[in-house]
Amino acid sequence: MLHLLVSKIENRHSSSTRYKFETESSYEEKLRTVSTWWNEPRFQLAMAVKKPSELNKFLNYSLSEEMTELLLEAKKKGMPFLPLPIIYLCLIQPARVITTKR
């Protein structure tokens, strides 16, 4: 998960964020920095998963195709995708979704 967070921080476009790396930081330094930030509630909120595709990525693409489609369809219909603090991703065990199509 730390590797994904390093990547997410590196790819952020906002320069006004408090969570950014020093220009010359090594990858190991970035991992240590993210480890330090991990226990900060503000970091958890800043890095919260905000999209179904991001959720699937942080869960190592373990969501079923059916679950992914359901989440994307719900988003298209305007249902909000509630931000999920990254600390909770450690608790999630993707389950199979059972649906009946009518």
MMTF fields as JSON, N, C-alpha, C and O atoms, coordinates in Angstrom:
{
  "mmtfVersion": "1.0.0",
  "mmtfProducer": "UNKNOWN",
  "numBonds": 407,
  "numAtoms": 408,
  "numGroups": 102,
  "numChains": 1,
  "numModels": 1,
  "chainsPerModel": [1],
  "groupsPerChain": [102],
  "chainIdList": ["A"],
  "bondAtomList": [4, 2, 8, 6, 12, 10, 16, 14, 20, 18, 24, 22, 28, 26, 32, 30, 36, 34, 40, 38, 44, 42, 48, 46, 52, 50, 56, 54, 60, 58, 64, 62, 68, 66, 72, 70, 76, 74, 80, 78, 84, 82, 88, 86, 92, 90, 96, 94, 100, 98, 104, 102, 108, 106, 112, 110, 116, 114, 120, 118, 124, 122, 128, 126, 132, 130, 136, 134, 140, 138, 144, 142, 148, 146, 152, 150, 156, 154, 160, 158, 164, 162, 168, 166, 172, 170, 176, 174, 180, 178, 184, 182, 188, 186, 192, 190, 196, 194, 200, 198, 204, 202, 208, 206, 212, 210, 216, 214, 220, 218, 224, 222, 228, 226, 232, 230, 236, 234, 240, 238, 244, 242, 248, 246, 252, 250, 256, 254, 260, 258, 264, 262, 268, 266, 272, 270, 276, 274, 280, 278, 284, 282, 288, 286, 292, 290, 296, 294, 300, 298, 304, 302, 308, 306, 312, 310, 316, 314, 320, 318, 324, 322, 328, 326, 332, 330, 336, 334, 340, 338, 344, 342, 348, 346, 352, 350, 356, 354, 360, 358, 364, 362, 368, 366, 372, 370, 376, 374, 380, 378, 384, 382, 388, 386, 392, 390, 396, 394, 400, 398, 404, 402],
  "bondOrderList": [1, 1, 1, 1, 1, 1, 1, 1, 1, 1, 1, 1, 1, 1, 1, 1, 1, 1, 1, 1, 1, 1, 1, 1, 1, 1, 1, 1, 1, 1, 1, 1, 1, 1, 1, 1, 1, 1, 1, 1, 1, 1, 1, 1, 1, 1, 1, 1, 1, 1, 1, 1, 1, 1, 1, 1, 1, 1, 1, 1, 1, 1, 1, 1, 1, 1, 1, 1, 1, 1, 1, 1, 1, 1, 1, 1, 1, 1, 1, 1, 1, 1, 1, 1, 1, 1, 1, 1, 1, 1, 1, 1, 1, 1, 1, 1, 1, 1, 1, 1, 1],
  "groupList": [{"groupName": "MET", "atomNameList": ["N", "CA", "C", "O"], "elementList": ["N", "C", "C", "O"], "formalChargeList": [0, 0, 0, 0], "bondAtomList": [1, 0, 2, 1, 3, 2], "bondOrderList": [1, 1, 2], "singleLetterCode": "M", "chemCompType": "L-PEPTIDE LINKING"}, {"groupName": "LEU", "atomNameList": ["N", "CA", "C", "O"], "elementList": ["N", "C", "C", "O"], "formalChargeList": [0, 0, 0, 0], "bondAtomList": [1, 0, 2, 1, 3, 2], "bondOrderList": [1, 1, 2], "singleLetterCode": "L", "chemCompType": "L-PEPTIDE LINKING"}, {"groupName": "HIS", "atomNameList": ["N", "CA", "C", "O"], "elementList": ["N", "C", "C", "O"], "formalChargeList": [0, 0, 0, 0], "bondAtomList": [1, 0, 2, 1, 3, 2], "bondOrderList": [1, 1, 2], "singleLetterCode": "H", "chemCompType": "L-PEPTIDE LINKING"}, {"groupName": "VAL", "atomNameList": ["N", "CA", "C", "O"], "elementList": ["N", "C", "C", "O"], "formalChargeList": [0, 0, 0, 0], "bondAtomList": [1, 0, 2, 1, 3, 2], "bondOrderList": [1, 1, 2], "singleLetterCode": "V", "chemCompType": "L-PEPTIDE LINKING"}, {"groupName": "SER", "atomNameList": ["N", "CA", "C", "O"], "elementList": ["N", "C", "C", "O"], "formalChargeList": [0, 0, 0, 0], "bondAtomList": [1, 0, 2, 1, 3, 2], "bondOrderList": [1, 1, 2], "singleLetterCode": "S", "chemCompType": "L-PEPTIDE LINKING"}, {"groupName": "LYS", "atomNameList": ["N", "CA", "C", "O"], "elementList": ["N", "C", "C", "O"], "formalChargeList": [0, 0, 0, 0], "bondAtomList": [1, 0, 2, 1, 3, 2], "bondOrderList": [1, 1, 2], "singleLetterCode": "K", "chemCompType": "L-PEPTIDE LINKING"}, {"groupName": "ILE", "atomNameList": ["N", "CA", "C", "O"], "elementList": ["N", "C", "C", "O"], "formalChargeList": [0, 0, 0, 0], "bondAtomList": [1, 0, 2, 1, 3, 2], "bondOrderList": [1, 1, 2], "singleLetterCode": "I", "chemCompType": "L-PEPTIDE LINKING"}, {"groupName": "GLU", "atomNameList": ["N", "CA", "C", "O"], "elementList": ["N", "C", "C", "O"], "formalChargeList": [0, 0, 0, 0], "bondAtomList": [1, 0, 2, 1, 3, 2], "bondOrderList": [1, 1, 2], "singleLetterCode": "E", "chemCompType": "L-PEPTIDE LINKING"}, {"groupName": "ASN", "atomNameList": ["N", "CA", "C", "O"], "elementList": ["N", "C", "C", "O"], "formalChargeList": [0, 0, 0, 0], "bondAtomList": [1, 0, 2, 1, 3, 2], "bondOrderList": [1, 1, 2], "singleLetterCode": "N", "chemCompType": "L-PEPTIDE LINKING"}, {"groupName": "ARG", "atomNameList": ["N", "CA", "C", "O"], "elementList": ["N", "C", "C", "O"], "formalChargeList": [0, 0, 0, 0], "bondAtomList": [1, 0, 2, 1, 3, 2], "bondOrderList": [1, 1, 2], "singleLetterCode": "R", "chemCompType": "L-PEPTIDE LINKING"}, {"groupName": "THR", "atomNameList": ["N", "CA", "C", "O"], "elementList": ["N", "C", "C", "O"], "formalChargeList": [0, 0, 0, 0], "bondAtomList": [1, 0, 2, 1, 3, 2], "bondOrderList": [1, 1, 2], "singleLetterCode": "T", "chemCompType": "L-PEPTIDE LINKING"}, {"groupName": "TYR", "atomNameList": ["N", "CA", "C", "O"], "elementList": ["N", "C", "C", "O"], "formalChargeList": [0, 0, 0, 0], "bondAtomList": [1, 0, 2, 1, 3, 2], "bondOrderList": [1, 1, 2], "singleLetterCode": "Y", "chemCompType": "L-PEPTIDE LINKING"}, {"groupName": "PHE", "atomNameList": ["N", "CA", "C", "O"], "elementList": ["N", "C", "C", "O"], "formalChargeList": [0, 0, 0, 0], "bondAtomList": [1, 0, 2, 1, 3, 2], "bondOrderList": [1, 1, 2], "singleLetterCode": "F", "chemCompType": "L-PEPTIDE LINKING"}, {"groupName": "TRP", "atomNameList": ["N", "CA", "C", "O"], "elementList": ["N", "C", "C", "O"], "formalChargeList": [0, 0, 0, 0], "bondAtomList": [1, 0, 2, 1, 3, 2], "bondOrderList": [1, 1, 2], "singleLetterCode": "W", "chemCompType": "L-PEPTIDE LINKING"}, {"groupName": "PRO", "atomNameList": ["N", "CA", "C", "O"], "elementList": ["N", "C", "C", "O"], "formalChargeList": [0, 0, 0, 0], "bondAtomList": [1, 0, 2, 1, 3, 2], "bondOrderList": [1, 1, 2], "singleLetterCode": "P", "chemCompType": "L-PEPTIDE LINKING"}, {"groupName": "GLN", "atomNameList": ["N", "CA", "C", "O"], "elementList": ["N", "C", "C", "O"], "formalChargeList": [0, 0, 0, 0], "bondAtomList": [1, 0, 2, 1, 3, 2], "bondOrderList": [1, 1, 2], "singleLetterCode": "Q", "chemCompType": "L-PEPTIDE LINKING"}, {"groupName": "ALA", "atomNameList": ["N", "CA", "C", "O"], "elementList": ["N", "C", "C", "O"], "formalChargeList": [0, 0, 0, 0], "bondAtomList": [1, 0, 2, 1, 3, 2], "bondOrderList": [1, 1, 2], "singleLetterCode": "A", "chemCompType": "L-PEPTIDE LINKING"}, {"groupName": "GLY", "atomNameList": ["N", "CA", "C", "O"], "elementList": ["N", "C", "C", "O"], "formalChargeList": [0, 0, 0, 0], "bondAtomList": [1, 0, 2, 1, 3, 2], "bondOrderList": [1, 1, 2], "singleLetterCode": "G", "chemCompType": "PEPTIDE LINKING"}, {"groupName": "CYS", "atomNameList": ["N", "CA", "C", "O"], "elementList": ["N", "C", "C", "O"], "formalChargeList": [0, 0, 0, 0], "bondAtomList": [1, 0, 2, 1, 3, 2], "bondOrderList": [1, 1, 2], "singleLetterCode": "C", "chemCompType": "L-PEPTIDE LINKING"}],
  "groupTypeList": [0, 1, 2, 1, 1, 3, 4, 5, 6, 7, 8, 9, 2, 4, 4, 4, 10, 9, 11, 5, 12, 7, 10, 7, 4, 4, 11, 7, 7, 5, 1, 9, 10, 3, 4, 10, 13, 13, 8, 7, 14, 9, 12, 15, 1, 16, 0, 16, 3, 5, 5, 14, 4, 7, 1, 8, 5, 12, 1, 8, 11, 4, 1, 4, 7, 7, 0, 10, 7, 1, 1, 1, 7, 16, 5, 5, 5, 17, 0, 14, 12, 1, 14, 1, 14, 6, 6, 11, 1, 18, 1, 6, 15, 14, 16, 9, 3, 6, 10, 10, 5, 9],
  "groupIdList": [1, 2, 3, 4, 5, 6, 7, 8, 9, 10, 11, 12, 13, 14, 15, 16, 17, 18, 19, 20, 21, 22, 23, 24, 25, 26, 27, 28, 29, 30, 31, 32, 33, 34, 35, 36, 37, 38, 39, 40, 41, 42, 43, 44, 45, 46, 47, 48, 49, 50, 51, 52, 53, 54, 55, 56, 57, 58, 59, 60, 61, 62, 63, 64, 65, 66, 67, 68, 69, 70, 71, 72, 73, 74, 75, 76, 77, 78, 79, 80, 81, 82, 83, 84, 85, 86, 87, 88, 89, 90, 91, 92, 93, 94, 95, 96, 97, 98, 99, 100, 101, 102],
  "secStructList": [7, 2, 2, 2, 2, 2, 2, 2, 2, 2, 6, 7, 7, 7, 1, 1, 7, 1, 7, 7, 7, 7, 6, 6, 7, 7, 2, 2, 2, 2, 2, 2, 2, 2, 2, 2, 2, 6, 6, 7, 2, 2, 2, 2, 2, 2, 6, 7, 5, 7, 1, 2, 2, 2, 2, 2, 2, 2, 6, 6, 6, 7, 1, 7, 2, 2, 2, 2, 2, 2, 2, 2, 2, 2, 2, 2, 6, 6, 7, 7, 7, 7, 7, 5, 7, 2, 2, 2, 2, 6, 6, 7, 7, 7, 7, 7, 7, 7, 7, 7, 7, 7],
  "xCoordList": [0.816, 0.0, 0.875, 0.532, 1.98, 2.86, 3.375, 3.514, 3.656, 4.147, 3.074, 3.381, 1.826, 0.733, 0.569, 0.283, 0.751, 0.633, 1.76, 1.533, 2.965, 4.086, 3.736, 3.919, 3.238, 2.862, 1.75, 1.797, 0.755, -0.364, 0.137, -0.283, 1.03, 1.562, 2.42, 2.338, 3.231, 4.085, 3.259, 3.693, 2.082, 1.259, 0.211, -0.579, 0.195, -0.756, -0.351, 0.834, -1.348, -1.078, -1.146, -0.741, -1.648, -1.79, -0.465, 0.151, -0.04, 1.206, 0.933, 1.865, -0.337, -0.684, -0.966, -1.538, -0.576, -0.817, 0.307, 1.458, -0.021, 1.009, 1.749, 2.856, 1.15, 1.758, 2.418, 1.814, 3.663, 4.46, 5.891, 6.291, 6.641, 8.01, 8.985, 8.724, 10.105, 11.201, 11.679, 11.658, 12.099, 12.486, 13.545, 13.474, 14.502, 15.633, 15.475, 16.454, 14.279, 14.075, 14.266, 13.814, 14.941, 15.064, 13.755, 12.914, 13.595, 12.372, 12.252, 11.156, 13.347, 13.336, 12.919, 12.185, 13.388, 12.998, 11.498, 10.825, 10.993, 9.566, 8.743, 7.714, 9.191, 8.485, 8.49, 7.469, 9.619, 9.7, 8.783, 8.125, 8.745, 7.893, 6.426, 5.68, 6.009, 4.619, 4.312, 3.22, 5.249, 5.055, 4.835, 4.033, 5.533, 5.378, 4.017, 3.35, 3.612, 2.33, 1.144, 0.058, 1.332, 0.249, -0.664, -1.88, -0.132, -0.93, -1.599, -2.271, -1.426, -2.066, -3.464, -3.61, -4.487, -5.849, -5.973, -6.706, -5.271, -5.344, -4.778, -5.282, -3.738, -3.167, -4.181, -4.363, -4.834, -5.841, -6.948, -7.404, -7.369, -8.414, -7.899, -8.6, -6.682, -6.107, -5.909, -6.061, -5.574, -5.299, -6.496, -6.369, -7.646, -8.836, -9.127, -8.924, -9.597, -9.989, -11.301, -12.272, -11.323, -12.481, -13.171, -14.186, -12.627, -13.212, -13.211, -12.326, -14.193, -14.22, -12.945, -12.457, -12.41, -11.196, -10.009, -9.157, -9.966, -8.886, -9.042, -8.053, -10.28, -10.532, -10.014, -9.338, -10.331, -9.884, -8.357, -7.771, -7.723, -6.264, -5.653, -4.722, -6.18, -5.655, -5.958, -5.302, -6.935, -7.246, -6.587, -7.012, -5.546, -4.766, -5.639, -5.47, -6.556, -7.454, -8.186, -8.38, -8.587, -9.248, -10.773, -11.444, -11.329, -12.786, -13.229, -12.569, -14.336, -14.847, -15.275, -15.529, -15.35, -15.799, -17.213, -17.551, -18.025, -19.403, -19.461, -20.244, -18.644, -18.616, -18.127, -18.68, -17.1, -16.56, -17.628, -17.795, -18.349, -19.411, -20.514, -21.029, -20.883, -21.916, -21.493, -22.286, -20.258, -19.768, -19.731, -20.108, -19.278, -19.219, -20.618, -20.857, -21.539, -22.915, -23.57, -24.281, -23.331, -23.88, -23.323, -24.049, -22.036, -21.411, -22.028, -22.312, -22.236, -22.836, -24.241, -24.676, -24.956, -26.325, -26.36, -27.433, -25.183, -25.128, -25.01, -25.02, -24.898, -24.718, -23.313, -22.343, -23.196, -21.866, -21.008, -21.485, -19.759, -18.791, -18.103, -17.268, -18.449, -17.933, -16.44, -15.979, -15.691, -14.247, -13.972, -14.581, -13.062, -12.716, -11.28, -10.348, -11.091, -9.714, -8.895, -9.378, -7.681, -6.851, -6.587, -6.313, -6.663, -6.409, -7.45, -7.154, -8.676, -9.718, -9.521, -10.079, -8.741, -8.511, -7.824, -7.967, -7.088, -6.422, -7.435, -7.115, -8.653, -9.686, -10.618, -11.332, -10.606, -11.553, -11.088, -9.93, -12.008, -11.78, -12.844, -14.012, -12.468, -13.481, -14.285, -13.733, -15.563, -16.44, -17.105, -17.174, -17.581, -18.294, -19.68, -20.345, -20.085, -21.403, -22.357, -22.109, -23.435, -24.427, -25.618, -26.249, -25.906, -27.063, -27.91, -27.425, -29.164, -30.047, -30.512, -31.032, -30.327, -30.737, -32.152, -32.478, -32.973, -34.379, -34.659, -35.791],
  "yCoordList": [-1.18, 0.0, 1.264, 2.257, 1.224, 2.395, 2.754, 3.931, 1.737, 1.988, 2.706, 3.618, 2.292, 2.954, 4.4, 5.286, 4.629, 5.987, 6.879, 8.047, 6.341, 7.114, 7.522, 8.678, 6.581, 6.866, 7.912, 8.82, 7.781, 8.735, 10.149, 11.12, 10.253, 11.561, 12.135, 13.326, 11.305, 11.769, 12.288, 13.197, 11.722, 12.081, 13.15, 13.497, 13.674, 14.736, 16.01, 16.305, 16.75, 17.967, 19.223, 20.296, 19.107, 20.271, 20.598, 19.736, 21.83, 22.249, 22.819, 23.107, 22.98, 23.569, 22.521, 22.838, 21.311, 20.254, 20.188, 20.49, 19.8, 19.647, 18.328, 18.163, 17.396, 16.079, 15.983, 15.551, 16.396, 16.307, 15.986, 16.203, 15.469, 15.05, 16.159, 16.979, 16.15, 17.029, 16.593, 15.404, 17.522, 17.243, 16.154, 15.32, 16.148, 15.223, 13.966, 13.252, 13.682, 12.525, 11.215, 11.067, 10.279, 8.944, 8.197, 8.626, 7.087, 6.298, 5.792, 5.779, 5.383, 4.895, 6.011, 5.764, 7.227, 8.369, 8.65, 8.989, 8.508, 8.716, 7.68, 8.014, 6.427, 5.384, 5.698, 5.542, 6.132, 6.486, 7.668, 7.69, 8.632, 9.807, 9.401, 9.842, 8.571, 8.103, 7.307, 7.428, 6.507, 5.752, 6.69, 6.4, 7.794, 8.787, 9.466, 9.667, 9.816, 10.482, 9.562, 10.044, 8.254, 7.267, 7.498, 7.354, 7.842, 7.977, 9.339, 9.583, 10.211, 11.52, 11.454, 11.063, 11.832, 11.82, 12.67, 12.299, 13.795, 14.645, 13.921, 14.083, 13.128, 12.364, 11.329, 11.146, 10.659, 9.661, 10.295, 9.701, 11.481, 12.168, 12.651, 12.551, 13.172, 13.662, 12.534, 12.742, 11.358, 10.226, 9.288, 8.213, 9.688, 8.846, 8.412, 9.17, 7.197, 6.656, 7.327, 7.29, 7.935, 8.722, 8.223, 8.783, 7.173, 6.66, 5.131, 4.527, 4.504, 3.047, 2.444, 1.422, 3.068, 2.522, 2.583, 1.695, 3.639, 3.77, 2.728, 2.179, 2.463, 1.421, 0.083, -0.642, -0.238, -1.506, -1.573, -2.621, -0.472, -0.424, -0.688, -1.484, -0.018, -0.187, -1.572, -2.012, -2.253, -3.628, -4.644, -5.796, -4.19, -5.055, -5.676, -6.841, -4.889, -5.311, -6.611, -7.476, -6.729, -7.952, -7.875, -8.873, -6.71, -6.627, -7.4, -7.376, -8.074, -8.82, -7.845, -6.669, -8.344, -7.513, -7.015, -5.876, -7.87, -7.499, -6.361, -5.425, -6.435, -5.389, -4.075, -3.012, -4.153, -2.955, -2.302, -1.083, -3.098, -2.57, -1.928, -0.871, -2.56, -2.001, -0.645, 0.295, -0.558, 0.707, 1.803, 2.945, 1.456, 2.442, 2.866, 4.039, 1.902, 2.212, 3.127, 4.066, 2.854, 3.696, 5.115, 6.091, 5.218, 6.544, 7.302, 8.496, 6.604, 7.237, 7.747, 8.753, 7.039, 7.435, 8.533, 8.95, 8.996, 10.108, 9.732, 10.608, 8.45, 8.056, 8.455, 8.161, 9.117, 9.539, 8.345, 7.381, 8.442, 7.443, 8.069, 8.96, 7.608, 8.222, 7.967, 6.836, 9.015, 8.826, 7.816, 7.86, 6.918, 5.859, 6.073, 5.934, 6.417, 6.578, 5.321, 4.203, 5.509, 4.382, 3.4, 2.228, 3.849, 2.945, 1.823, 0.718, 2.102, 1.088, 0.04, -1.053, 0.357, -0.616, -1.865, -2.949, -1.715, -2.868, -3.851, -5.019, -3.38, -4.222, -4.87, -5.822, -4.356, -4.827, -6.14, -6.296, -7.059, -8.314, -8.37, -8.615, -8.149, -8.149, -9.456, -10.557, -9.29, -10.445, -10.528, -9.541, -11.69, -11.844, -11.231, -11.395, -10.544, -9.936, -10.882, -11.314, -11.191, -12.077, -11.222, -10.583, -11.222, -10.456, -11.359, -12.329, -11.022, -11.736, -10.735, -9.671, -11.068, -10.176, -10.564, -11.734, -9.531, -9.769, -9.365, -9.496],
  "zCoordList": [0.0, 0.0, 0.0, -0.643, 0.708, 0.747, -0.644, -0.976, -1.454, -2.819, -3.646, -4.414, -3.484, -4.2, -3.745, -4.55, -2.454, -1.936, -2.441, -2.758, -2.518, -3.077, -4.505, -4.888, -5.282, -6.665, -6.735, -7.565, -5.864, -5.857, -5.539, -6.169, -4.563, -4.181, -5.308, -5.605, -5.926, -7.033, -8.207, -8.916, -8.417, -9.573, -9.28, -10.158, -8.056, -7.732, -8.465, -8.621, -8.905, -9.673, -8.816, -9.262, -7.604, -6.733, -6.055, -5.428, -6.185, -5.536, -4.145, -3.394, -3.809, -2.523, -1.445, -0.403, -1.69, -0.717, 0.308, -0.006, 1.511, 2.541, 2.364, 2.876, 1.648, 1.467, 0.096, -0.885, 0.068, -1.15, -0.737, 0.406, -1.685, -1.411, -1.79, -2.669, -1.099, -1.485, -2.865, -3.182, -3.666, -5.047, -5.159, -6.062, -4.281, -4.387, -3.528, -3.314, -3.035, -2.165, -2.928, -4.063, -2.283, -2.866, -2.635, -1.845, -3.326, -3.167, -1.728, -1.169, -1.135, 0.242, 1.211, 2.167, 0.959, 1.794, 1.648, 2.621, 0.443, 0.215, 0.977, 1.565, 0.968, 1.718, 3.213, 3.883, 3.73, 5.161, 5.475, 6.515, 4.586, 4.79, 4.824, 5.698, 3.884, 3.851, 5.12, 5.675, 5.576, 6.821, 8.0, 8.888, 8.009, 9.076, 8.994, 10.009, 7.774, 7.579, 7.865, 8.189, 7.751, 7.833, 9.038, 8.908, 10.178, 11.401, 11.56, 12.561, 10.6, 10.656, 10.039, 8.881, 10.798, 10.235, 8.967, 8.051, 8.903, 7.706, 6.481, 5.369, 6.69, 5.588, 5.102, 3.898, 6.04, 5.677, 4.831, 3.854, 5.203, 4.433, 3.087, 2.08, 3.063, 1.81, 0.798, -0.406, 1.282, 0.406, 0.248, -0.338, 0.765, 0.703, -0.733, -1.681, -0.868, -2.171, -2.557, -1.802, -3.733, -4.137, -5.403, -5.817, -6.02, -7.264, -7.229, -6.622, -7.873, -7.924, -8.525, -8.042, -9.566, -10.193, -9.231, -9.222, -8.426, -7.442, -6.333, -5.847, -5.938, -4.944, -5.442, -4.712, -6.683, -7.258, -7.312, -7.039, -7.658, -7.727, -6.345, -6.217, -5.312, -3.962, -3.395, -2.452, -3.956, -3.541, -4.476, -4.569, -5.158, -6.052, -7.145, -7.506, -7.654, -8.74, -8.396, -9.251, -7.135, -6.694, -6.734, -6.471, -7.059, -7.18, -8.41, -9.448, -8.279, -9.423, -10.512, -10.25, -11.709, -12.834, -12.575, -12.897, -11.997, -11.701, -10.674, -10.836, -9.626, -8.607, -9.204, -8.922, -10.018, -10.662, -11.53, -11.495, -12.305, -13.151, -12.32, -12.685, -11.199, -10.334, -9.755, -9.713, -9.319, -8.768, -9.832, -9.567, -11.026, -12.108, -12.555, -12.841, -12.612, -13.0, -11.961, -12.318, -10.689, -9.625, -9.724, -9.532, -10.024, -10.159, -11.335, -11.229, -12.461, -13.639, -13.344, -13.905, -12.448, -12.11, -11.052, -10.617, -10.642, -9.708, -8.245, -7.381, -7.952, -6.556, -6.122, -6.82, -4.986, -4.552, -4.139, -3.54, -4.474, -4.03, -2.833, -2.986, -1.645, -0.427, -0.287, -0.445, 0.008, 0.206, 1.304, 2.373, 1.033, 1.972, 2.433, 1.641, 3.727, 4.204, 3.934, 4.115, 3.512, 3.11, 4.235, 3.977, 5.466, 6.585, 6.619, 7.073, 6.137, 6.134, 5.048, 5.138, 4.033, 2.966, 3.502, 2.935, 4.583, 5.192, 5.768, 5.989, 6.01, 6.618, 5.596, 5.912, 4.386, 3.375, 2.764, 2.377, 2.689, 1.993, 0.906, 1.205, -0.34, -1.385, -1.399, -1.374, -1.44, -1.459, -2.827, -3.559, -3.152, -4.414, -4.263, -3.24, -5.274, -5.256, -5.963, -7.088, -5.295, -5.891, -6.283, -5.441, -7.541, -8.007, -8.886, -9.468, -8.965, -9.887, -10.923, -10.585, -12.151, -13.23, -13.63, -13.833, -13.733, -14.088, -15.492, -15.958]
}
